Amino acid sequence: MTEQHTVVVIGGGQAGLSISWHLVQRGIDHVVLERESIAHEWRDSRWDSFTLVTPNWQCTLPGYSYSGGDPDGFMNREQTYQFVRGYADTFDPPVREGVTVVAVRQSGSGGFDVDTTEGSMHADHVVVAAGGYHTPVVPRFAERLPADITQLHSSQYRSAGELPAGEVLVVGNGQSGAQIAEDLHLAGRTVHLVTGGAPRVARFYRGRDCVAWLHDMGTYDVSIADHPGGLGKRENTNHYVTGRDGGRDIDLRAFALAGMRLYGRLLDVVDGTLRFAPTLESSLDAADAVSESIKDSIDAYIAREGIDAPREERYVPVWRPEREVTELELPTSGITSVVWSIGFRTDYRWLRAGVFDGEGHPTHNRGVTAVPGLYFLGLPWQHTWGSGRFAGVARDAEYLADRLELEAGVLPATATLA
């Protein structure tokens, strides 16, 4: 027996729940399939001291917003999990937890055949809300590291106390890498941080959180079609900053003054020696330039709107490398652990539809693909910078729900095909 649904939603995180809320409101038959449990990634794949980097007031989902007593604060790991889990409790979405989608393919009779670990389904429409971060990236040369060095991906890191005694190499300084490096540093570990091309942003500027300024400026509402960076923005690394302890900058130069050891891009591991590109100084300068350019845009907005905001001195670099370190011998380095924080790859092998580019990323316009009835939701820069945040997914979900309502209409609830 094949179960029939008008819409099958794949993924039970904030994106899947957001589209489900709209479908429930419109009376459109659907089911949400979640491989693990609702919002599990927020609890299972974040470190102990994790916080959001966006303020609580920006945490809004369809029909649901942050209602706590600290709108300018930053929810921690458990609070974020409870926020999303609590959202599901407000409207009773038709979620089936512990169901893995094995394959989705276009049906010869129209719609889609969906194979799951609990049987077969047929859907007129499919919304893929499984995010874009699936397979942790670890370079193959990691296999040449000595066997006595503990290696883990940033998604597996929890705290300094779970790592062996000794110094720690963190590879990657995007949002996760920079915050994990800070966490280890604050725990008293000697940290070796490999930098890349990640930009940074100030936490506060001229009396407000930079997120608040950018929100008022409409920065999060600029569509990718109208953005000067175009589709290439989808590949950009997020700016590093933290919401920890009420929020602050992450200044790698200040960390270096306090004993953190910084390097350029990691190229290879050869005979127990790490080899780096001489890119540290240029990486730090580029990150600072992005931060200062954001301040420039805030200054221009304040002047244009005639806003009375306090003046603030601009950032002055507090440290520069005396030289570029291009080699580090592991046996004498004191390093006993490596945290790989260089991101994830997409893995849509189960989705058998011609909607992917050469890198395996879905091609779409606001989540709408060239295959009729197949949609994506919750992708970074799906429509705007805000698409990858709580606030932006609500707008994207409403847009897709409007299309589904037009294309599917309001149909009866679950049926069964012989």
TIKEVO-632155 format. One record per residue (C-alpha): x, y, z; residue number from 1. Coordinates in nm, 4 decimals. Example, Ala and Ser with C-alpha at 12.3 -4.5 7.8 and 13.67 -1.06 7.14 Angstrom:
// TIKEVO-632155
PT        c1        c2        c3    k
PT    1.2300   -0.4500    0.7800    1
PT    1.3670   -0.1060    0.7140    2
This chain:
// TIKEVO-632155
PT        c1        c2        c3    k
PT    0.0000    0.0000    0.0000    1
PT    0.1308    0.3436   -0.0958    2
PT    0.0407    0.6373    0.1227    3
PT   -0.0788    0.9453   -0.0674    4
PT   -0.0182    1.3076    0.0326    5
PT   -0.0598    1.6387   -0.1400    6
PT    0.2707    1.7613    0.0046    7
PT    0.5596    1.5738    0.1633    8
PT    0.7970    1.7962    0.3616    9
PT    1.1416    1.6486    0.4262   10
PT    1.3034    1.7838    0.7425   11
PT    1.1608    1.8744    1.0828   12
PT    1.3742    2.1734    1.1773   13
PT    1.2651    2.5355    1.1740   14
PT    1.2272    2.5380    0.7939   15
PT    1.0109    2.2265    0.7771   16
PT    0.7990    2.3460    1.0671   17
PT    0.7570    2.6892    0.9076   18
PT    0.6122    2.5533    0.5841   19
PT    0.4007    2.3086    0.7843   20
PT    0.2490    2.5980    0.9823   21
PT    0.1374    2.7641    0.6596   22
PT    0.0010    2.4404    0.5168   23
PT   -0.1938    2.3726    0.8367   24
PT   -0.3417    2.7232    0.8250   25
PT   -0.4523    2.6681    0.4651   26
PT   -0.5893    2.3201    0.5204   27
PT   -0.3480    2.1573    0.2752   28
PT   -0.2832    1.7888    0.3392   29
PT    0.0817    1.7149    0.4132   30
PT    0.3249    1.5187    0.6257   31
PT    0.6638    1.6230    0.7656   32
PT    0.9282    1.3497    0.7691   33
PT    1.2132    1.3917    1.0182   34
PT    1.5026    1.1447    1.0253   35
PT    1.5836    1.2082    1.3920   36
PT    1.3625    1.4260    1.6125   37
PT    1.2297    1.7801    1.5837   38
PT    1.5075    2.0406    1.6102   39
PT    1.7611    1.7761    1.7165   40
PT    2.0517    1.9474    1.5372   41
PT    2.0359    2.2411    1.7781   42
PT    2.0978    2.0085    2.0719   43
PT    2.3029    1.7291    1.9158   44
PT    2.5434    1.9194    1.6890   45
PT    2.6437    2.2243    1.8944   46
PT    2.9102    2.2699    2.1599   47
PT    2.8230    2.3250    2.5253   48
PT    2.8828    2.7023    2.5310   49
PT    2.7121    2.7645    2.1951   50
PT    2.4947    3.0727    2.1542   51
PT    2.3190    3.2212    1.8564   52
PT    2.5016    3.5126    1.6953   53
PT    2.1742    3.6890    1.6140   54
PT    1.9802    3.8603    1.8955   55
PT    1.6667    3.7027    2.0342   56
PT    1.4334    3.9696    1.8947   57
PT    1.5225    3.8467    1.5468   58
PT    1.4036    3.4944    1.6277   59
PT    1.0647    3.4806    1.4594   60
PT    0.8867    3.1980    1.2814   61
PT    0.5382    3.1993    1.1227   62
PT    0.2895    3.2696    1.4005   63
PT    0.5606    3.2530    1.6659   64
PT    0.8263    3.4830    1.8110   65
PT    1.0713    3.4980    2.0978   66
PT    0.8772    3.6010    2.4081   67
PT    1.1399    3.5860    2.6816   68
PT    1.2746    3.8654    2.8949   69
PT    1.6008    3.9271    2.7103   70
PT    1.5212    4.0353    2.3527   71
PT    1.8693    4.1799    2.3007   72
PT    2.0415    3.8689    2.4348   73
PT    2.1448    3.5507    2.2580   74
PT    1.9855    3.2122    2.3207   75
PT    2.2186    2.9310    2.4180   76
PT    2.2089    2.5773    2.2810   77
PT    1.9315    2.4434    2.5031   78
PT    1.7223    2.7590    2.4758   79
PT    1.7429    2.7477    2.0964   80
PT    1.6393    2.3836    2.0948   81
PT    1.3462    2.4594    2.3252   82
PT    1.2483    2.7590    2.1106   83
PT    1.2122    2.5436    1.7986   84
PT    1.0652    2.2470    1.9844   85
PT    0.8177    2.4804    2.1542   86
PT    0.7137    2.6124    1.8153   87
PT    0.5977    2.2648    1.7153   88
PT    0.3901    2.2453    2.0312   89
PT    0.1892    2.5531    1.9278   90
PT    0.0178    2.4042    1.6228   91
PT    0.0582    2.0236    1.6282   92
PT    0.2282    1.9722    1.2902   93
PT    0.1919    1.6284    1.1255   94
PT    0.5534    1.5325    1.1938   95
PT    0.6751    1.1744    1.1862   96
PT    1.0008    1.1450    1.3745   97
PT    1.2552    0.8708    1.3161   98
PT    1.1629    0.8320    0.9491   99
PT    1.4469    0.8454    0.6977  100
PT    1.3801    0.9306    0.3353  101
PT    1.5695    0.6780    0.1251  102
PT    1.4806    0.8057   -0.2212  103
PT    1.2645    1.0617   -0.3983  104
PT    1.2042    1.0315   -0.7713  105
PT    0.9624    1.1723   -1.0228  106
PT    0.6710    0.9399   -1.0817  107
PT    0.5727    0.8315   -1.4297  108
PT    0.2130    0.9146   -1.3423  109
PT    0.3005    1.2622   -1.2123  110
PT    0.4168    1.3831   -0.8753  111
PT    0.6841    1.2030   -0.6768  112
PT    0.7470    0.8582   -0.5353  113
PT    0.8965    0.8820   -0.1869  114
PT    1.0655    0.5751   -0.0377  115
PT    1.1146    0.5827    0.3394  116
PT    1.2229    0.3480    0.6145  117
PT    0.8541    0.3130    0.7032  118
PT    0.7182    0.2425    0.3585  119
PT    0.6336    0.4121    0.0307  120
PT    0.4506    0.7377   -0.0284  121
PT    0.3320    0.9322   -0.3287  122
PT    0.3267    1.3123   -0.3192  123
PT    0.1972    1.5686   -0.5614  124
PT    0.4561    1.8114   -0.4255  125
PT    0.7789    1.7771   -0.2257  126
PT    0.9413    2.0462   -0.0120  127
PT    1.3017    1.9658    0.0798  128
PT    1.3665    2.1408    0.4120  129
PT    1.6725    1.9411    0.5097  130
PT    1.9152    2.2335    0.5089  131
PT    2.2395    2.2587    0.3164  132
PT    2.4875    2.1233    0.5720  133
PT    2.4948    1.7455    0.5507  134
PT    2.8402    1.5865    0.5373  135
PT    3.1240    1.7214    0.7550  136
PT    3.4273    1.8234    0.5503  137
PT    3.7617    1.6770    0.6558  138
PT    4.0483    1.6870    0.4021  139
PT    4.2037    1.3588    0.2954  140
PT    4.5470    1.4696    0.4141  141
PT    4.4065    1.4431    0.7668  142
PT    4.4734    1.0706    0.7260  143
PT    4.8456    1.1526    0.7411  144
PT    4.8249    1.2984    1.0903  145
PT    4.9854    1.0819    1.3607  146
PT    4.7507    0.8173    1.4972  147
PT    4.7880    0.9438    1.8544  148
PT    4.6312    1.2808    1.7682  149
PT    4.2577    1.3011    1.8358  150
PT    4.0615    1.4370    1.5398  151
PT    3.7002    1.5539    1.5330  152
PT    3.4774    1.7805    1.3286  153
PT    3.3327    2.0997    1.4748  154
PT    2.9886    1.9332    1.4788  155
PT    3.1318    1.6775    1.7245  156
PT    3.3075    1.9239    1.9543  157
PT    3.1424    1.9803    2.2930  158
PT    3.3980    2.1271    2.5324  159
PT    3.7667    2.1513    2.6124  160
PT    3.7191    1.9013    2.8928  161
PT    3.6327    1.6227    2.6493  162
PT    3.9634    1.6555    2.4642  163
PT    4.2906    1.4992    2.5773  164
PT    4.5284    1.7189    2.7737  165
PT    4.7532    1.9261    2.5513  166
PT    4.7383    2.1928    2.2862  167
PT    4.4633    2.2056    2.0234  168
PT    4.4748    2.2846    1.6531  169
PT    4.1543    2.4403    1.5174  170
PT    4.1373    2.4448    1.1387  171
PT    3.9042    2.7147    1.0077  172
PT    3.7978    3.0504    1.1509  173
PT    3.4403    3.0858    1.0305  174
PT    3.1612    3.1241    1.2848  175
PT    3.2094    2.7806    1.4397  176
PT    3.5884    2.7710    1.4227  177
PT    3.6358    3.1169    1.5717  178
PT    3.3921    3.0483    1.8555  179
PT    3.5407    2.7057    1.9301  180
PT    3.8894    2.8579    1.9341  181
PT    3.7618    3.1174    2.1823  182
PT    3.5979    2.8462    2.3936  183
PT    3.9225    2.6497    2.4135  184
PT    4.1233    2.9646    2.4840  185
PT    3.8923    3.0666    2.7687  186
PT    3.9253    2.7141    2.9099  187
PT    4.3003    2.7666    2.9394  188
PT    4.4099    2.5626    2.6403  189
PT    4.6885    2.6704    2.4097  190
PT    4.5167    2.7064    2.0741  191
PT    4.6688    2.6937    1.7272  192
PT    4.4210    2.8497    1.4830  193
PT    4.4422    2.8060    1.1070  194
PT    4.2797    3.1017    0.9343  195
PT    4.1113    3.1273    0.5967  196
PT    3.8958    3.3801    0.4202  197
PT    3.6249    3.4292    0.6821  198
PT    3.5123    3.7911    0.7331  199
PT    3.4327    3.9400    1.0704  200
PT    3.1809    4.1911    1.1996  201
PT    3.1731    4.4028    1.5141  202
PT    2.9156    4.2998    1.7726  203
PT    2.8234    4.6571    1.8654  204
PT    2.8825    4.9891    1.6960  205
PT    2.7632    5.3382    1.7768  206
PT    2.5418    5.2302    2.0611  207
PT    2.3644    4.9311    1.9043  208
PT    2.4144    4.5742    1.7943  209
PT    2.5317    4.5770    1.4330  210
PT    2.2500    4.3333    1.3530  211
PT    1.9991    4.5995    1.4609  212
PT    2.1580    4.8583    1.2343  213
PT    2.1671    4.6184    0.9392  214
PT    1.8061    4.5206    1.0046  215
PT    1.6925    4.8834    0.9975  216
PT    1.8991    4.9444    0.6841  217
PT    1.7171    4.6636    0.5033  218
PT    2.0375    4.4669    0.4488  219
PT    1.8738    4.1346    0.5327  220
PT    1.5944    4.2052    0.2833  221
PT    1.8085    4.2543   -0.0285  222
PT    1.7396    3.9659   -0.2646  223
PT    2.0246    3.7649   -0.4083  224
PT    1.9049    3.8717   -0.7527  225
PT    1.9660    4.2357   -0.6582  226
PT    2.2848    4.1825   -0.4597  227
PT    2.6139    4.2883   -0.6234  228
PT    2.7638    3.9506   -0.5309  229
PT    2.4890    3.7611   -0.7108  230
PT    2.4616    3.3844   -0.6747  231
PT    2.8207    3.3711   -0.5521  232
PT    2.6965    3.4962   -0.2138  233
PT    2.5606    3.1472   -0.1484  234
PT    2.9187    3.0207   -0.1201  235
PT    3.0397    3.2925    0.1172  236
PT    3.1532    3.2172    0.4703  237
PT    2.9495    3.3849    0.7439  238
PT    3.1027    3.6682    0.9464  239
PT    3.2504    3.5621    1.2784  240
PT    3.1284    3.7216    1.6003  241
PT    2.9801    3.5805    1.9203  242
PT    2.6733    3.6134    2.1401  243
PT    2.8516    3.4632    2.4396  244
PT    2.8291    3.6524    2.7706  245
PT    2.5926    3.9078    2.6214  246
PT    2.7799    3.9382    2.2942  247
PT    3.1214    4.0689    2.1917  248
PT    3.3663    4.0878    1.9051  249
PT    3.5958    3.8006    1.8230  250
PT    3.9319    3.9680    1.7647  251
PT    4.1904    3.7135    1.6544  252
PT    4.4662    3.9717    1.6895  253
PT    4.3805    4.0149    2.0576  254
PT    4.3823    3.6371    2.0968  255
PT    4.7325    3.6306    1.9471  256
PT    4.8488    3.8818    2.2079  257
PT    4.7015    3.6517    2.4733  258
PT    4.8931    3.3489    2.3480  259
PT    4.6848    3.1989    2.0679  260
PT    4.8997    3.0964    1.7724  261
PT    4.7723    3.1927    1.4300  262
PT    4.8589    3.0554    1.0885  263
PT    4.7632    3.0993    0.7257  264
PT    4.5759    2.8435    0.5190  265
PT    4.6678    2.4783    0.5826  266
PT    4.8062    2.3238    0.2649  267
PT    4.9214    1.9744    0.3576  268
PT    5.0646    1.7344    0.6126  269
PT    5.4037    1.5935    0.5117  270
PT    5.6059    1.3580    0.7326  271
PT    5.4452    1.4895    1.0486  272
PT    5.4864    1.8535    0.9492  273
PT    5.1994    2.0933    0.8875  274
PT    5.2526    2.3206    0.5902  275
PT    5.0790    2.6575    0.5711  276
PT    5.0372    2.9219    0.3043  277
PT    5.1806    3.2651    0.3984  278
PT    4.8309    3.4154    0.4095  279
PT    4.7798    3.5016    0.7767  280
PT    4.8380    3.8759    0.7531  281
PT    4.6269    3.9145    0.4406  282
PT    4.3459    3.7083    0.5991  283
PT    4.3406    3.9253    0.9106  284
PT    4.3507    4.2443    0.7047  285
PT    4.0680    4.1255    0.4792  286
PT    3.8495    4.0318    0.7775  287
PT    3.9089    4.3736    0.9339  288
PT    3.8325    4.5459    0.6041  289
PT    3.4916    4.3786    0.5878  290
PT    3.4148    4.4800    0.9457  291
PT    3.5149    4.8393    0.8765  292
PT    3.3141    4.8499    0.5535  293
PT    3.0043    4.7493    0.7499  294
PT    3.0735    5.0359    0.9887  295
PT    3.1083    5.2674    0.6875  296
PT    2.7621    5.1677    0.5693  297
PT    2.6204    5.2214    0.9195  298
PT    2.7825    5.5657    0.9383  299
PT    2.6324    5.6570    0.6010  300
PT    2.2879    5.5386    0.7119  301
PT    2.3062    5.7373    1.0362  302
PT    2.4072    6.0510    0.8460  303
PT    2.1443    6.0035    0.5763  304
PT    1.8623    5.9490    0.8259  305
PT    1.9787    6.2179    1.0686  306
PT    1.9956    5.9708    1.3586  307
PT    2.1408    6.0875    1.6890  308
PT    2.3908    5.8115    1.7669  309
PT    2.7061    5.8246    1.9799  310
PT    3.0391    5.8539    1.8033  311
PT    3.2798    5.5644    1.8275  312
PT    3.6482    5.5322    1.7541  313
PT    3.7323    5.2968    1.4708  314
PT    3.9181    4.9721    1.5229  315
PT    4.2975    4.9839    1.5236  316
PT    4.4783    4.6493    1.4796  317
PT    4.6402    4.5507    1.8079  318
PT    4.8762    4.2893    1.6635  319
PT    5.0488    4.1910    1.3438  320
PT    5.2484    3.8752    1.2754  321
PT    5.6230    3.9326    1.2843  322
PT    5.6572    3.6655    1.0181  323
PT    5.4463    3.4092    0.8370  324
PT    5.4874    3.0616    0.9865  325
PT    5.4779    2.8140    0.6981  326
PT    5.5732    2.4925    0.8799  327
PT    5.4964    2.3356    1.2172  328
PT    5.6422    2.0045    1.3306  329
PT    5.3699    1.8127    1.5096  330
PT    5.5922    1.5881    1.7270  331
PT    5.7353    1.8923    1.9080  332
PT    5.4297    2.1198    1.8893  333
PT    5.2432    1.9896    2.1929  334
PT    4.9285    1.9458    1.9801  335
PT    4.7212    1.6460    2.0879  336
PT    4.3865    1.7295    1.9228  337
PT    4.2602    1.8719    1.5942  338
PT    3.9160    2.0260    1.5433  339
PT    3.8246    2.0499    1.1758  340
PT    3.5961    2.3471    1.1246  341
PT    3.5910    2.3903    0.7492  342
PT    3.2236    2.3328    0.6897  343
PT    2.9967    2.0773    0.5307  344
PT    2.9106    1.9405    0.1899  345
PT    2.5610    1.8893    0.0607  346
PT    2.4411    1.5329    0.0133  347
PT    2.1232    1.4978   -0.1884  348
PT    2.2033    1.1607   -0.3428  349
PT    1.8640    1.0350   -0.2336  350
PT    1.6901    1.3048   -0.4417  351
PT    1.6853    1.1832   -0.7999  352
PT    1.5880    1.4912   -0.9934  353
PT    1.7798    1.7026   -1.2416  354
PT    1.7983    2.0165   -1.0299  355
PT    2.1628    2.0222   -0.9180  356
PT    2.4708    2.2078   -1.0366  357
PT    2.8153    2.0569   -1.0801  358
PT    2.8925    2.0950   -0.7101  359
PT    2.5749    1.9196   -0.5999  360
PT    2.3925    2.2366   -0.4930  361
PT    2.0257    2.2744   -0.5891  362
PT    1.9509    2.5277   -0.8600  363
PT    1.6387    2.7266   -0.7849  364
PT    1.4726    3.0652   -0.7779  365
PT    1.3455    3.1440   -0.4283  366
PT    1.3309    2.7699   -0.3621  367
PT    1.1345    2.6895   -0.6780  368
PT    1.3124    2.4406   -0.9054  369
PT    1.2733    2.3625   -1.2743  370
PT    1.0990    2.0367   -1.1806  371
PT    0.7283    2.1115   -1.1280  372
PT    0.6231    2.0440   -0.7702  373
PT    0.9755    2.0265   -0.6224  374
PT    1.0825    2.2999   -0.3800  375
PT    1.3622    2.3775   -0.1347  376
PT    1.3385    2.5733    0.1899  377
PT    1.5892    2.6828    0.4536  378
PT    1.8943    2.7183    0.2289  379
PT    2.1586    2.9865    0.2896  380
PT    2.0808    3.2877    0.0709  381
PT    1.7736    3.1114   -0.0662  382
PT    1.6303    3.4562   -0.1360  383
PT    1.8044    3.7027    0.0970  384
PT    2.0813    3.7075    0.3572  385
PT    1.8040    3.6623    0.6107  386
PT    1.6999    3.3305    0.4530  387
PT    1.9550    3.1461    0.6618  388
PT    1.8265    3.3029    0.9840  389
PT    1.5122    3.2500    1.1875  390
PT    1.3620    3.5776    1.0680  391
PT    1.4133    3.5091    0.6977  392
PT    1.2821    3.1556    0.6778  393
PT    0.9318    3.2759    0.7668  394
PT    0.9090    3.4920    0.4548  395
PT    1.0491    3.2170    0.2338  396
PT    0.8021    2.9651    0.3771  397
PT    0.5085    3.1955    0.3092  398
PT    0.6222    3.2454   -0.0501  399
PT    0.6340    2.8705   -0.1133  400
PT    0.3051    2.8138    0.0687  401
PT    0.1374    3.0670   -0.1608  402
PT    0.2638    2.8746   -0.4631  403
PT    0.1542    2.5426   -0.3186  404
PT   -0.1919    2.6777   -0.2461  405
PT   -0.2264    2.7957   -0.6052  406
PT   -0.0943    2.4744   -0.7546  407
PT   -0.2417    2.2201   -0.5163  408
PT   -0.5567    2.3818   -0.3871  409
PT   -0.7103    2.2600   -0.0624  410
PT   -0.7456    1.8847   -0.0952  411
PT   -0.8723    1.6132    0.1402  412
PT   -0.6503    1.4669    0.4083  413
PT   -0.4459    1.1483    0.3836  414
PT   -0.5608    0.8786    0.1439  415
PT   -0.4225    0.5379    0.0543  416
PT   -0.3521    0.4029   -0.2919  417
PT   -0.3913    0.0350   -0.3640  418
